[in-house]
Amino acid sequence: MSGQMKINFRSWQVASGAFSDAATGASTTLSQVVSSTTNPAACGAAGGLATVDGAVSIMLSVFGEVMQNSVVTSLQTGLSGEAEALTSTGKALESMEDANTAEATTIEGAW
């Protein structure tokens, strides 16, 4: 090891971009999955002709609503928050590294 280490702060931006992209795409993709898997007709409970069909239809409808309104929205919010945190952390680390480099240069010049 050379004694000098260089941190690539671009990696924080790349990670932030990936989280941001996931937040954007996850909402649509997950909503489609929830819609297709909680559709009573797709699960063979169409028409509600039997008591079981009616119960399954109600259960799937409620589950789909909870997933869409709570899980999908929370997931998107969480991923977006992570993207913002990664960007902030990367900027803070880069600023700290710049300040440390400037300070080290000043100290080195004094010797």
WOCOR-V7334 format. One record per backbone hydrogen bond with DSSP energy under -1.0 kcal/mol. NH is the residue of the N-H (numbers start at 1). CO is the residue of the C=O. Records with the same first field share a line. If there is no record, write none. Layout:
# WOCOR-V7334
NH=CO, CO
This chain:
# WOCOR-V7334
11=8
14=10
15=11
16=12
17=13
18=14
19=15
20=16
21=17
22=18
23=19
24=20
25=21
26=22
27=23
29=25
30=26
31=27
32=28
33=29
34=30
35=31
36=32
37=33
38=34
43=39
44=41
45=40
54=50
55=51
56=52
57=53
58=54
59=55
60=56
61=57
62=58
63=59
64=60
65=61
66=62
67=63
68=64
69=65
70=66
71=66
72=67
74=70
75=71
76=72
77=73
78=74
79=75
80=76
81=77
82=78
83=79
84=80
85=81
86=82
87=83
88=84
89=85
90=86
91=87
92=88
93=89
94=90
95=91
96=92
97=93
98=94
99=95
100=96
101=97
102=98
103=99
104=100
105=101
106=102
107=103
108=104
109=105
110=106
